[in-house]
Amino acid sequence: MMREEFEARTGFFPTLAQYKVIEEEYSAFGGDKDAFCDAVKENRDGLAEKIQRKADEAALKAEHEQWKAISKKDDEIGELKTRLERLQADLDRAEGWTAHEISQMHQDDYNRLRSCGREMTDSEAWEYIAEEFGFNSDRVQILRQIPTYQINKDKTNTRQNGKVSRPPVYDATDYLYVRFDVHGAGGTWQYEAVNGELYQYYD
């Protein structure tokens, strides 16, 4: 029996899952189309309920199988990530990556400055940069973090591997640190003010 025939006889429009059960029950019914459809409409011997129950069970089973497949994929992805991390760690050891500073102020020196100086507000840093170096404060972005880097043992490659806190700090006109970017029509330029001197910053 075609799906359209069942719908026309019963006025019921089953889902694909329901119609699959309907076909199974019709094959086992032992009567013609009209008799079967009447039995479904009247729920004779609980036929309509049986169809719905079996369709629900099939849907639950399909959903369970889908979740099992997803869980298996998640496990496989987790295993691949673990293997990749191990391979990356082995490669890092072979290439001998170590910390590499590109700032004009070493992190240890900055830590000493921060221990005796005071953290500047953005407004204070803008004012200092404008007065000391002549930058338009409207174009200046004060940065409170700088990227950290590593270099390989052959000193041929560097890579960024994180960030470290570096808010502007002032102790004296010749003992301070400010990291900032200057944005203009031609692009962005990166600078550090270190102990009263201006340095361009390249990352």
N, C-alpha and C positions, 0 to 999 in steps of 0.2 A: 504494500500500500504506500502510495506516494504521500509525502508530508502534506501537500496541498489537499489531498483527498481527506485526510484525517481532520484537517482544520475546517474544511467545508462541512463535514458531518457532525463535528462536535462544537464548533465555535470556539475551540481552545487553540491557542497558538503557542506550541511548546518551544522551549529552547532546544538547541542542538543536543544537549545532554539528555533532556527529557525525551526527545524523539528517538534517540538511540535505544532507550529502554522500551519505549512504545513499540518499536519494531521487534524487539526481542519478545515482548509479551504477546504481540500479535501472531508471531510465528508459532508460539506455543499455545495459542488460544483454542484452536480447533473449530473456529466458526468463520463466517464471512466478515467482510469489512463492516457492514452495517451492524451486525450483531456485536462485533468487538467495540465499535464506537459507542453504541448504546450502553454497553457494559461500563465503558469508561465514564460516560456522562452520568450514569446512575450510581457510579462507584460500587457496582455489583461485586459482592465478595471482597470489598476493599481494594478493587483493581486500581482505581485512580490513586488511592493512598500508597499502594505498593509501588506504582510507577514513580510517584514523587519521592518516596523513601529511597528507592534504588538510585534515582538520579542524584539525590543529595549525597548518598554514600559514595557514588562515583566521583562527584565533585570534590568531596573531602579527601578521597584517596588521591585524586589528581593533584590537589593542593599540597598534600603531604609529600608526594613524590617530587613536586616542584621545589619545596623547601629543602628536601634532602639533596637535590641536585645543586641548589644554591649553596647549601652548607658545604658540600663537597668541593665546589669551586672556591669558596672562601678559604677552606683548608689548604687547597692547592696553591692559592695565591699567597697565603701566609708562609707556606714552605718555600716558595720561590723567593719571596722577600728576604727570608732568613738566609737562604743560599746566596742571594745577591749581596747582602750585608757582609757575609763572611768573605766572599770573593773581593769585595771592596776593601775590607780590612786587610786581607792578604796583600792586595795591590798597594795599599797605602804603606804597609810595612816595607814592601820591596822598593818602593820609590822614595822612602825615607822622608815623609812630609813632617815638617816642623814649623813652629810658630814663626811668623815673619812680620815685622813691624814696618809700615810705610809712613807712619806719622812722624813729624819732626819732634814730637815729644814722646819718649818711651813711656809705656804704661806705668812702670815703676815710678818714673819722675812725675807723671800726672797724679798718681796716688799720693805722693808726698805733698804736691801742691794742694791737692784737695784736703789733706789733713790739716793744713795750716791756713788755707785761704777760705774764701766764702763763695758759694755758688751764686752766679749772676742771674738775674731775671733776663728774659728776652729783651726787654726795654733797655736795660743797662748795657747788654751786649750790643744792641743796635746803636746806641748812643756812642759807645766806645769805638766801634768800627767806623761810623760816620765821621767822627772827629779825628781819629788817628789815621785813617787810610782814605777818607774821602768817598766812600761808597754811599749810594743812595739807599737809605734804610728800607724804602718801599720795595726794593729789589732783593733784599737780603733775607735769607732764611737761616735762622739759628738752629744748629743741629745739636742734639743731646745724646747722640749715639754715633759711633764710627764703626765701620766694618772691620773685622779681624781677618787676617790672612795666614796662609801657610805657604811654604816654599819647598820644592822637592830637593833631594840631596844633591842633584846636579846643578841646582840654582838656575834651571832653565824654564820652570813654570811656577806660577803662583795661582792660588785659588782663594776665593772668599769662603770662610767657613763659619761665619756668625757675626755678631755685633757685640760691642761692649759699651757700657754707659760712659759718656764723656760730656756732661753738661759744662757750660762755660764757668770758669773759676777765676777769681781775682784775688791776688794777695798784694801786689804792688805793680806799678807801671811796667816794671821789667821782670815781673814774675806772675804770669797769667796764661790762660789758654782759652781760646774760642774757636770752635769749628763751625764754619758757615758756608752756604752756597749763595752765589749771586746769579740771579736769573735775568737774562736780557733777551733782546730780539734774536741774537745770534746763537743763543744756547744758554747753558748753565756752566758756570765756573766754580770750582771748589777751592776753598782756602782754609788755612789755619793761621790764627794769630797766636804766636808762641813767644812769650817773654818780650813783648813789644815789637817783634818782627813778623812780617807777613810772608807766608809761604803758600805756593799753589799746591793743591792736594790732588794726587792722581791715584784713582783706584781702578 
